[in-house]
């Protein structure tokens, strides 16, 4: 394995670890200060809006990473043409998530929260564009700095707001402010990687990009909807109180998968090259990486399965002990969450990526069906069980697909 991959993995893992630790303690702080029901309102807004982050991206980041990893000289041309497209996609996403919030929300408070938090999509789209181009040059420190800065600013602004008695809407509003401040830093960093701030309207280029990126977009949109589906379903079937409980349990999963995600991102440029030049080496690297990720996942699973009551009590307080059952089930699901972070590298770089779409949709449908059956019956434990079964299904599907790709001549 190349030294640069290890270095970039350490960069991203360290930054994401720091950001997740800060984010986790911020999340715990809000859980205690806001109370279970308001915490449920907060998490419903997050769960719904986060579904539209891949809509705002629309697969453009992965396309940039793939193409500029092979030909870096196109970076400036790519940047100035894609920038207005990214903002158009972000505005569309704000409109769509606000509309969906009107339909799914049962009160105006949730609708307002969803709109306020959706505004974060505007500065975020600029930040991700700069970070995506830097990643293509294997300059992972740019994204690392953005991740760390975002976590600190959000936690400080949001924590102070909540501590001073601010409501959920105000806490979400300062997240938009934090994103905007990070954009100012990313504007400066763009110059350091050779990018000049120019805007070019090229509709033919946009059509070409969207014609290629929609596949990546669809996969990411389905993946994020899948990840947030259980939280949304708990809110719809059980209300904000149980959403607060389930979110406290699910946060451990979100915090845990930073290592496999960072590892997978660091491997992405190398996977793009080896898939077309040396599949045997790629297969060896893939199996080694999968084994390493499994070992880390096993440690996480054992810790959270056996110590979940203690962890919940220390983190959130006794009011959240109703989530113990969900934490134990999700601890087992974490093994598959970890290992499912890796197959996307191979699938998204393969010509067979379009053939994978029906399987991705099938798994989303599966978690929705299981959730609609289990959540009304077993509440937060039912949502966790739906996620576990869906993750097992995803692992079998993903790796079966990867194996076909790696064995093709």
Secondary structure by P-SEA (a helix, b strand, c coil): ccaaaaaaaaaaaaaaaaaaaaaaaaaaaaaaaacaaaaaaaaaaaaaaaaaccccccaaaaaaaaaaaacccaaaaaaaaaaaaaaaaaaaaaaaaaaaaaaccccaaaaaaaaaaacaaaaaaaaaaaaaaaaaaccaaaaaaaaaaaaaaaaaaaaaaaaacccaaaaaaaaaaaaaaaaaaaaaaaaaacccccccccaaaaaaaaacaaaaaaaaaaaaaaaaaaaaaaaacccaaaaaaaaaaaaaaaacaaaaaaaaaaaaaaaaaaaaccaaaaaaaaaaaaaaaaaaaaaaaaaaaacaaaaaaaccccccccaaaaaaaaaaaaaaaaaaccaaaaaaaccccccaaaaaaaaaaaaaaaaaacccccaaaaaaaaaaaaaaaaaaaaaaaaaaaaacc
